Structure formats: C-alpha cells, structure tokens
C-alpha cells in the first residue's frame, strides 16, 4: 500500500510540493510537504558491505589496531576463551567470521580443543543447541567447546574487586582462568552505554548478576522520581557513568584482543576492527558515527521520523529507538510525528508490561528494585513522551496501547499533520525528516 492521500493544504504557501516515501511495515506512506518550507531530510552515509567477508576478516587480523597480530601474542600452550554475543545479537553474524578467528589461532599453534567459545548471556536466558547453531554456525559448534555465561548461576563467577563507584566485579570463572581472552561482538549506537561492542562483552556479557544490576542502575537518575540519567544516551561516553564503570571492570579483566564488526543500515558487515580491546573498539565507534551520526545545523520545530519499516517497526520495543534518536532534534516547544506499523505491538511482554504501571514514578521505583534493559527503554520512552508531544502513525488496533504510553495514535500522515498544524505555525516551521530513524542519530550543532 502506498498512502497517496497524506497531503496537507496550508494557506499562503506555494502549490509546488515535495514528496518523501516513509517506510511503514512492508509498505510505505507518502509524506507531502510544501516545497517552500525549510525541510531537511536526514539520512546516514551510504556504506557498502565488505564484499569478501573472509578476506576482510583476515586483513583486519593481519593489521590490528594498537596490538601486534594475534598470532604473535599467543603461545601454542595457551588456553583461549573467545567471548561471543548471544542469540539476541544474531545480527552480528558470528557464523561468518568466527571460523576465520579460529583459523588464526590454529595458525599460531593453538588447537581447537584449547579454545572455548563463551556465550555472553548476561542475564538473558540460556541457549538451546539449535540456537548455538543459528548464532555461530555448524562449523564452529563442531570444532570447539561452547559454554554459556548465565548471570544468575552464582557459582560460575569469581569476585575480582569493586569499582570506584562501589559496584562489585564478578566475572565468569572461565574468563578469569583463561590464558588469553578475546572479545567479539558488534559496535553500534547504544541508548544506555553510548556504544555497543567492546567492553560490553565483559559487562554485562560474562559478569554476575550483582555486577550487572549495580552497573545498569547508573542509567537512572541519582534522585528517585527524576527518571533516567541524561548521560546514558546514544553516542555519549565521556560522562556516561554506566560506560565508565564498564571500563573499570574491563580493565580488571585485561582482555588480550578484540574482534568486532560494524554493520551498515542494510545489515551487511561494513568493517572489521581487530586489535587492542580499547583502541580497536574506539576506532569502530568512529566508524559508527561516520555511518549513522549525521551533523544537523539546528533543531527543528517538527521532526517526522520513520523507524525504517519492517523489521525495525515490527513492535514498539524495536521502533521506539527511532523516537529516542529523534527526540534531541526537536526544539523546545516542538513536536514529533513517528511512523511505525507495530503489528506485534505487545511483543516482547517484558517490555510492554512496563506501560501498565499507573505512573512513571511507580515504573521507575520497580526498575530500581530489579533493573531490566526493556524496563529502562520503556521508562526512557515514557519520559520523552511526557516532555515532548508525540503523534504516532500506526495501525488502528494499537490505539489503546499507545494511550498507555502517553503518545497520541492516528492512522494516517494527513491526520498527524493536521494535528501538528494546530500546535505549530507549519508554513514558517523548520522540519526535519528522518526516513531511517531507528539507525540514524542527528547530531545537532555538530
């Protein structure tokens, strides 16, 4: 379906119009705006995939950042642990590059029987054998031992100390006892830690439950009732307490090597980053900024954002990333229109249940007792909706759900624009359009 009726007639403007297609599930909606308005369409950089994944992985391992090549760092007698992301990060595509990493270790004289692939579950549920095959590929599962680090199983963990912020450091015993520890994963913008990848393989990946809870609570304001910590945001590191605490924990472990990927918006591997666990990761973060961070001169009166269509708007848990990315681009007193189908609006339940609390304060209080990432994402979205008027274009059956979030739901762009025109002087408004808001971060004034 192409929505061709979303045309807003404004008095005193040119009849010449500009049209922008916005993804909506498997279909699209057509946004039509007067051509004389100040409209800035914000897109990430066009970045191709690497093409030959095996060769690109080999080249990254041969030319690491800040470290000698891996084969020069290890000894033939070493017991090696490779930390890998779990099934919820299947997009990292470990199955495509882990065999190359294993071959590199073999070339250094380390046999497959000396290698353990440790699944960084954090507090996520353990994998089935079928999920191991899906995430890492049969070639890996048949070659090496696959173990899982599951935070609630306290006997798996060793206490290494306490961070300067008072968080206990408990790390999986296999990591502590290994001769060499290699971090793998994917680097992307992260709404809590600033960026994913790197040190997140240690915390929350292979850390105990007490470490995870203590660290993740830095995402909440120090004052109960004030909601989320504004320093816990995508792309923010220097004053992000959660990230800084993670760094301390990783430094206690002293990982020997890192092998991370960065993907382009099409889900293809755009680059590999290998080498020093911090320096190579920082290089990967810069690549993420190049692809997904878009400098924008100034904030707008109206931001119109699409989550990017399916699968990024299959449910609100995925789609609300677009709202969080776009929120900083809206001027005080401005408004946001978000386009997201959300056909599976109640999935996953451990996210949607947080909108059933009678108030944001009660949700925040529950999150302080038992922190969960879905709970934090829900709370952060709720606070954004309280401070910023948001109109969501979605399926009609989603109206009741969005009413619980503080977001007004409509079924078409025309209705959304008419509501916006009641709040804003649209002919004289600055408008930003984010067609792929789930993966694009406007950098205002950058």
C-alpha positions in Angstrom: 0.0 0.0 0.0 1.3 3.5 -0.8 -0.5 6.2 1.1 -1.2 8.9 -1.5 -3.7 11.0 0.5 -1.3 12.4 3.1 -1.3 16.0 1.7 -1.7 19.0 4.0 -3.1 22.2 2.5 -1.6 25.2 4.1 -2.7 28.8 3.4 -0.2 31.2 2.0 2.3 28.6 0.6 3.3 27.5 -2.9 1.3 24.8 -4.7 4.6 23.2 -5.5 5.0 20.2 -3.3 7.8 17.8 -2.3 7.2 14.1 -1.6 9.1 11.7 0.6 8.4 8.0 1.0 8.5 6.7 4.6 8.7 3.0 5.3 5.7 1.6 7.2 6.0 -2.2 7.9 6.4 -3.9 4.5 4.8 -0.9 2.8 5.2 2.9 2.6 3.5 6.1 3.3 3.9 9.2 1.2 4.7 12.4 3.0 3.8 15.5 1.0 5.0 18.9 2.2 5.0 22.4 0.5 8.3 23.0 -1.3 8.9 26.4 0.2 9.1 25.1 3.8 12.5 24.5 5.4 12.7 20.7 5.2 15.9 18.8 6.0 15.9 15.1 5.1 18.5 13.5 7.3 20.0 10.2 6.2 23.0 8.2 7.3 26.0 7.7 5.0 25.8 5.2 2.1 28.3 2.5 3.2 28.8 -0.7 1.2 29.4 -4.1 2.7 32.9 -5.5 2.7 32.2 -7.9 -0.1 34.5 -10.8 0.6 33.9 -11.3 4.4 36.7 -13.9 4.8 39.3 -11.8 3.2 38.2 -8.7 5.1 38.4 -10.5 8.4 41.8 -11.9 7.6 43.1 -8.5 6.7 41.8 -6.9 9.9 43.5 -9.7 11.9 46.8 -9.1 10.0 46.7 -5.4 10.6 45.3 -4.9 14.1 44.8 -1.6 15.9 47.2 -0.9 18.8 48.4 -4.5 19.1 50.7 -7.0 17.3 48.8 -9.6 15.2 47.0 -12.2 17.3 49.3 -15.0 16.2 52.2 -13.1 17.6 50.5 -12.5 21.0 49.6 -16.1 21.9 51.6 -19.2 22.7 50.8 -22.8 21.5 50.2 -23.8 25.1 47.6 -21.1 25.8 44.0 -21.9 26.9 41.9 -19.4 25.0 38.4 -18.1 25.7 36.5 -16.3 22.9 33.6 -14.3 24.3 30.6 -14.1 21.8 27.3 -12.3 21.8 24.1 -14.3 22.4 21.2 -15.1 20.1 19.6 -11.6 20.7 22.6 -10.2 18.8 22.4 -12.6 15.9 22.7 -9.7 13.6 26.5 -9.6 14.5 26.8 -12.7 12.2 29.4 -14.5 14.2 28.9 -17.5 11.9 30.5 -15.6 9.1 33.8 -14.6 10.9 34.4 -16.9 13.8 35.9 -19.6 11.6 38.5 -17.1 10.4 39.4 -16.3 14.0 39.7 -20.0 14.9 41.9 -20.5 11.8 44.1 -17.6 13.0 44.5 -19.3 16.4 45.3 -22.6 14.8 48.0 -21.0 12.7 49.6 -19.9 15.9 49.7 -23.5 17.1 46.6 -23.4 19.3 44.4 -26.5 18.7 40.6 -26.3 18.7 40.5 -28.3 21.9 42.3 -25.5 23.7 39.6 -23.0 22.7 36.3 -22.3 24.4 33.6 -20.1 22.9 31.8 -18.5 25.8 28.3 -17.2 25.1 27.9 -13.8 26.8 24.3 -14.2 28.0 24.5 -11.6 30.8 21.1 -12.2 32.4 19.4 -13.4 29.2 18.1 -17.0 29.2 20.5 -19.8 28.2 20.7 -21.0 24.6 19.5 -24.2 23.2 21.8 -26.3 20.9 19.7 -25.1 17.9 20.3 -21.5 18.9 24.0 -22.1 19.1 23.9 -23.5 15.6 21.9 -20.5 14.4 24.2 -17.9 16.0 27.7 -19.4 15.4 27.2 -21.9 12.6 27.8 -25.7 12.4 31.5 -25.3 11.5 32.1 -23.5 14.8 29.9 -25.7 17.0 31.6 -28.8 15.7 35.1 -27.5 16.2 35.2 -26.0 19.7 33.6 -26.2 23.2 30.6 -23.9 23.5 29.9 -22.8 27.1 27.4 -20.2 28.4 27.8 -17.5 31.0 24.5 -17.0 32.8 24.5 -14.3 35.4 22.0 -15.9 37.9 24.2 -19.0 38.3 26.4 -17.5 41.0 28.8 -20.5 41.3 30.1 -19.6 37.7 31.6 -16.3 38.9 34.7 -15.1 40.7 34.9 -11.8 42.6 37.7 -9.6 41.3 37.1 -6.5 43.5 34.9 -3.4 43.4 34.8 -0.4 41.0 35.4 3.1 42.3 31.7 3.6 42.1 31.1 0.8 44.6 29.9 -1.9 42.1 31.1 -5.5 42.8 33.1 -7.0 40.0 32.2 -10.7 39.5 33.3 -12.3 36.3 32.8 -15.8 34.8 35.4 -18.2 36.1 36.3 -19.4 32.6 37.4 -15.9 31.7 39.4 -15.4 34.9 41.2 -18.8 34.4 42.0 -18.4 30.7 45.5 -17.6 29.4 44.0 -15.4 26.7 40.7 -13.7 26.4 39.3 -12.4 23.1 36.3 -10.1 22.9 33.9 -10.3 19.8 30.7 -8.6 19.1 29.1 -5.7 17.1 29.6 -2.0 17.6 26.5 0.2 17.2 24.9 3.2 18.9 23.5 2.1 22.3 20.8 4.0 24.2 22.4 3.3 27.6 26.1 2.7 27.2 26.7 5.1 24.3 28.0 2.4 22.0 27.7 -1.3 22.0 30.5 -3.8 21.5 34.0 -3.7 23.1 33.8 -3.8 26.9 30.1 -4.9 26.9 31.4 -8.4 26.2 32.7 -8.3 29.8 29.8 -6.4 31.4 27.1 -7.4 31.1 28.2 -10.3 28.9 30.2 -12.5 31.3 29.5 -10.7 34.6 27.5 -11.8 37.6 24.0 -10.6 38.4 25.2 -8.3 41.2 27.6 -6.6 38.8 25.0 -6.1 36.1 22.4 -4.7 38.4 24.9 -2.3 40.1 26.2 -1.1 36.8 22.9 -0.7 35.0 21.4 1.4 37.8 23.7 4.2 36.7 21.2 4.7 33.9 18.7 6.0 36.4 18.9 9.4 38.0 20.6 9.6 41.3 17.3 11.1 42.7 14.3 8.9 42.8 11.5 10.4 40.9 13.8 12.2 38.4 13.6 9.3 35.9 16.6 8.4 33.7 20.2 9.6 33.8 20.6 12.1 30.9 24.2 11.0 30.5 23.1 7.5 29.5 22.4 8.1 25.8 23.4 7.1 22.3 26.9 8.2 21.4 27.7 9.6 24.8 30.8 8.3 26.6 32.8 10.9 28.5 30.3 11.5 31.3 28.3 8.3 31.0 28.7 6.6 34.4 27.5 3.2 33.1 30.2 3.2 30.4 32.9 4.4 32.7 32.0 1.7 35.2 32.1 -0.9 32.5 35.6 0.4 31.5 36.9 -0.2 35.0 35.6 -3.8 35.0 37.1 -4.5 31.6 40.4 -3.1 32.8 40.4 -5.5 35.7 40.0 -8.4 33.3 42.6 -7.1 30.9 41.3 -8.7 27.6 44.1 -9.7 25.2 42.4 -8.9 21.9 39.2 -7.6 20.3 37.5 -8.6 17.1 34.4 -6.5 16.4 32.2 -5.7 13.4 30.3 -2.6 12.3 27.2 -3.1 10.1 25.7 -0.8 7.5 22.0 0.1 7.5 21.3 -2.9 5.2 22.6 -5.3 7.8 25.9 -6.1 5.9 29.2 -6.1 7.6 30.8 -2.8 6.7 34.1 -3.1 8.5 36.0 -5.3 10.9 38.0 -3.9 13.9 40.7 -6.0 15.5 43.4 -5.3 18.0 43.7 -3.7 21.4 40.4 -4.2 23.3 40.0 -0.4 23.8 41.8 1.2 20.8 40.3 -1.0 18.2 36.8 -0.5 19.8 37.3 3.3 19.7 38.1 3.1 16.0 34.9 1.1 15.5 32.9 3.7 17.4 34.2 6.4 15.0 33.0 4.2 12.1 29.6 4.0 13.6 29.5 7.8 13.9 30.6 8.1 10.2 27.7 5.8 9.1 24.9 6.7 11.4 25.7 10.0 13.0 24.5 12.9 10.9 25.5 16.5 11.7 22.5 18.8 11.6 22.9 22.6 11.9 19.9 23.2 14.3 17.0 21.5 15.9 13.5 21.7 14.3 10.0 22.7 15.2 8.7 19.4 13.8 10.6 16.1 13.4 8.9 13.5 11.3 10.6 10.1 11.8 10.1 6.6 10.4 11.5 3.7 12.3 12.6 2.3 8.9 9.9 -0.2 8.2 10.0 -4.0 8.9 11.6 -5.5 10.8 12.6 -2.3 12.6 8.9 -1.4 13.3 7.6 -4.9 14.0 7.0 -4.0 17.6 7.3 -0.9 19.7 10.4 -2.2 21.5 12.3 -2.0 18.3 10.5 1.0 16.8 10.9 3.3 19.9 14.7 3.5 19.1 13.6 6.0 16.4 11.8 8.1 18.9 14.8 8.2 21.2 17.1 9.0 18.3 14.9 11.8 17.0 14.0 13.4 20.4 17.1 15.5 20.6 16.4 17.1 17.2 13.1 18.7 18.4 13.2 22.3 19.6 11.7 23.1 23.0 8.0 23.6 22.2 8.2 21.5 19.1 6.5 18.2 18.2 7.3 14.8 16.7 5.4 12.6 14.3 6.6 9.0 14.4 5.7 6.5 11.6 5.7 2.9 12.8 3.4 0.0 12.0 4.0 -2.2 15.1 1.9 -5.1 14.0 3.1 -7.1 17.1 2.5 -4.2 19.5 2.6 -6.2 22.7 5.9 -8.0 22.0 8.0 -8.7 23.9 6.0 -8.9 27.1 9.0 -8.0 29.3 8.9 -4.6 27.5 5.2 -3.9 27.1 4.3 -4.8 30.7 6.2 -1.6 31.9 3.5 0.6 30.4 0.9 -1.0 32.7 2.2 0.8 35.7 -0.2 3.6 36.8 2.6 6.2 36.7 6.2 6.7 35.5 7.3 7.1 39.2 5.9 3.6 40.0 7.7 2.1 37.0 10.9 3.8 38.0 10.6 2.5 41.5 10.2 -1.0 40.3 13.1 -0.7 38.0 15.3 0.5 40.8 14.5 -2.8 42.6 15.1 -5.1 39.7 16.7 -3.4 36.7 16.0 -4.7 33.2 17.0 -3.2 29.8 13.4 -3.4 28.4 12.2 -1.7 31.5 14.7 1.1 31.1 13.9 1.6 27.4 10.2 1.7 28.3 10.8 4.2 31.1 13.0 6.4 28.9 10.4 6.4 26.2 7.7 7.3 28.7 9.7 10.3 30.0 10.4 11.5 26.4 6.6 11.3 25.7 5.9 13.3 28.9 8.2 16.1 27.9 7.6 16.1 24.1 4.3 15.9 22.3 4.4 12.8 20.0 1.9 11.7 17.4 2.4 8.2 16.1 1.1 7.0 12.8 0.3 3.3 13.3 -2.3 0.6 13.0 -5.8 1.4 14.3 -5.7 -1.5 16.7 -2.7 -0.1 18.5 -4.5 3.0 19.9 -5.2 1.5 23.3 -1.5 0.5 23.8 -0.2 3.9 22.8 -2.7 5.6 25.1 -0.8 3.9 28.0 2.5 5.4 26.8 1.3 9.0 26.7 1.6 9.0 22.9 -1.3 10.0 20.6 -2.1 7.4 17.9 -3.5 8.1 14.5 -3.8 6.0 11.3 -2.5 8.4 8.6 0.0 11.1 8.0 -2.7 13.6 6.9 -4.3 13.4 10.3 -1.0 13.7 12.0 0.0 16.8 10.0 -3.4 18.4 10.7 -2.9 17.9 14.5 0.6 19.3 14.2 -0.8 22.4 12.4 -3.0 23.1 15.4 0.2 23.3 17.6 2.7 24.8 15.2 2.9 27.6 12.6 3.8 25.0 9.9 4.3 27.4 7.0 7.1 29.0 9.0 8.4 25.9 10.8 11.7 24.2 10.4 11.1 20.4 9.7 13.5 17.5 9.9 12.5 14.2 8.3 14.3 11.0 9.4 13.4 8.2 7.0 15.5 5.7 8.9 15.3 7.0 12.4 15.9 3.6 14.0 19.5 3.7 12.8 20.2 7.4 12.3 21.3 9.8 15.0 21.0 13.5 14.3 24.0 15.3 15.8 22.6 18.8 16.5 25.2 21.6 16.0 28.0 19.1 15.2 
